[in-house]
Amino acid sequence: MIYSEQKPFDEIKAYLEKDNSVFIVGCDGCAQSSGSGGPKQVAEMAKKLEEAGKKVTGTKVVGFLCGKAVVKSGLRGKIDQIKAADAVLVLTCGIGIQSVAAVLNKPVYPGCNTVNRGGMHGEWEGSERCFECGQCFLWHTGGICPMTACTKSLVSGACGGANKGKCEVNKDRDCGWELIYNRLKERGLLSHLDDMLKPLDQRKLQPRPEMMSLARYAIENPGHVTDQPKPPPPPPAPKAAAPAGAAPAAKPAAGAPPANPPKEVK
């Protein structure tokens, strides 16, 4: 299971500032289990956006968004509603957001952040991968994650070392940032690259301490159990108060032998 959390609503509104209408996509798989993108959360998000003055052209919760074929099949009956929208908001993990962005020729915005829980997450047929950075910025890169598409995981642009569209580190791989540039160009969204991204919070790339203390983390991360955060030491026990009226203990005189001298070993 891949765990995701909804982004703050103010951040979502900022994405959609220039868009008047939006279509919302949810996931009935991991996002539903996470409480971030199931039917309930999609309905709540539609209500919030309408109250914020946005027109919601439609919604759809697909069984799983981590496969492009499933996404195409699930959205087949919603094509007119999607075409009527200026943008698409996706409430799921980074893999699902990338799958939707690959299928739809629309601006696609992430409504969730994927949280690193450590360990295995299962397998899926798609080529999309999520770095679980906890601060998804796929809106900026046309729905292609540079942290997984780029061999160097660069988030601020291409390194300049690509040759004929291939990475200088691994010549069998396409340059991730050329893929990003080409998709943004095809969709008329190159202006997204003019936006300055905030530096990534490196702390969010690591599993949270409360998650590392779960049995699930220990099972899926053998050999790392000792990395669990240790509980704080208990506070020192209070000293017993002397009974009322008792005389204070006498201090030994200067130069006097200790009360319990060490025994001489012969």
N, C-alpha and C positions, 0 to 999 in steps of 0.2 A: 504494500500500500504506500502511495505517495501522499504525504500530508500537506495540505495547503490551508492558508488563512486568508480571509478577505482583506483587501487593502482598505485603509481608511476612506470613508466616503468622500471626503474633501479631495483626496488625491484622484479618485475616479471622476469627480466633477471637473477637475482641472484638465484631465485628458479630453473630456467631451465639451470643453468650453466653446469651441468653434463649430460643433456639430449640433444640429437641431433635433435629429432623430437617431434612434439607436435600436438595434436588434440584440437581444440577450441570449447567450448560449450557456447552458449548464451541463454538468456531467453527473450521471446517476451512479457513477462508480466511486472512485476514491474521494472525489470532491463532496459527494453526498455523505460518505462516511466521516469526512473531516468537518462537516457542517459548514462548508464554505460555498458550495455550488450545486446543491440538490434542488428539487422542485420548490421546497419552502424558501430557500435563499434566493432563487431566481424570482419568485413572486414578490418577495420583500424588496429586492433591488428594483424591480419594475415600478413598484409603488413609490419608492424613494425618488427615482429619476423623474417620474411624472409630477410629483410634488415639487421637484426642483425646476420644472418648466420644460422638460424634455419629452418628446413624443416617442413612445415605445411602439415600434411597428409590429413587434411580435416577440415571442420567446420560444425556446425549444430546449428540452433537457434530453440529451442523447445518452444511451446506455454507457458507453465509454468513448472518450474523446482522444484516446492515445493511438488511434489508427485512422489514417486518412480515408480508407475505404468505408469505415463505419461512420465517419463524419459526413461523407458525401451521401450515404444512404439515409442517415438520420435527418439531414437538412433538406432532402429532396422535395418534401412537400411545403417547404417554407421559402422557396426561392423568391417569390414575388414580395414577401415581407422583407427579406434581406435586401433585395434591390431597392426597396423604398427607403431604406435606412442610410444615413450618412456614414455610420460606423457600426462596428460589432463589438460588443463587450462580452468577454468570455470569463466565466467563473469556474476555474479549474486550475490544475497544476500547469507548470511551464510546458510540459509535453503536449497537453491538450490544446493550449493556446497556439503553439507552433503548428499543430495539425490543422486547426481551423484556419490559421493564416495562410497555410499552403493551399488550402482548398478554395477559399473565398478571395475574390479580387476586390477586397474592401480594406479600409483601415481597421485593424484588429487591435483592441486594447485589452491588457490583462486586468482582470478584476481581483486577482488573488496573488499572493506570494507563496512560493513553495518553500517549506521549512525542512532543513536538513535534520533527519532523525538518525542518520548513520545506518550502516548495514545494507542488506539486499532489499530490493523493492519489487521483485518479480520481473517478468519479461513481456515485451510487446513487439509487434511486427514492424512498427514504424522505425524510421531512421532518426527521428527526433530524440534529443537527449536534453535533460535539464540538469543544471549545475547546483540547483537548490540553494540559490544565493540569498533567498529571503527578501529580495528587493527587486522584483521582476521589472525589467525595462524593455520588454519585447516590443512595445509600441514604438520605441526609438529606432529599432533595427528591422522593421518590417516583418516581425514574427520569426526571425532567425536568431537563435541565441549565439552571440559571439563567444561566450565562455566555453561552449561545446563545439561550435562549428569551426572556430579558430584554434589551430594547434597550440598557440601560445596563450589562448584565453584572453586576448586583448579586448578591452571594452571601449577604448577611446579612438579606434580607427585602425586602418591597416598599417603593418610595419614597413611596407615598401619592398619587401624581399620576394614577393610572388613573381613567378615567371610563367607567362602564358596561362594565367588563371590557376596555377598550381602553387602549393605551399612550398617554401624553401626548406622547411624542416622535413616534411613528408611529401615527396613529389607525386605520390599516388592520391593525395587529397586535394580537393579544390580549396582555394583560399576562401576562408569564411567571410572575410570582409568584402571580397568581390561578389560573393553570392548576395550579401546584404545590399550592396550598392546596386546591383542589377535588379533586384526585386523592387527596391524603392524607386528606381528610375522607371521601371515598367508600369508602376502604379501611380506615378506622378507624386511621390511622397519624399523626394530628396530633401525637401525643406526640413524634414525631421532631424537630419544630421546637423542642422544649424543650432539645434537646442543643446545647451551645455548640460551634461549630466553631472550630478553630484558624485564625489568619490564614493566608492562602495564601502560599506561598513563591513570590515573583515570579520568582525565578531559574529555576524549573522551567517557566515559561511560554515560555522561549526555547529554541531549539535548542542542544543541547550542543556544546561546542567540537569534540569528536572527530567529531561528525556533520557539522559545518560544513566540515570539512576533506576530506570525501569528494567524489568526482567527481559523485555523484548530486545533492548539494546545489548544486554549481555549475551543473549542467544545469537543475535545476528552479527555480533562483533567479537568472536572468540579471540582471546589474547589481549583484549582491551578492557577487560573487566576492572583491572587495577586502575584504569583511568577514570573511574567513576569519582565524582566529587565526594570527599569524605565529610561526614557531618561534623559540625563544630564540637569541640570538647565540652563536656558538661561543666557548668560553673562550679567553683570550689565550694565544698560544704562549709556552712557557717560554723565558726568556733563556738563551743558550748560556753555559755556565760557562767561565771563563778557564782556559787550560791551566795545569797545575801548574808552579809556579816562575816564571811570567810576572810581570813587574813591572806594577803597576797603572798605568793611563793617567794621565799628568800633567795636572793641572788648569791652565788658562791663568792667567797672572798677572793681578793686578788692573790694569785699564787697558789691557791688551794688545788689539791689534786682533783681530777674529775670524779663524779659520783660513781661511774662504772668504768674503772680503768681497764684497758685491754689486758688480757691474760698473756703472760709470757709463755711462748712455746719453746720447750727444751728439746 
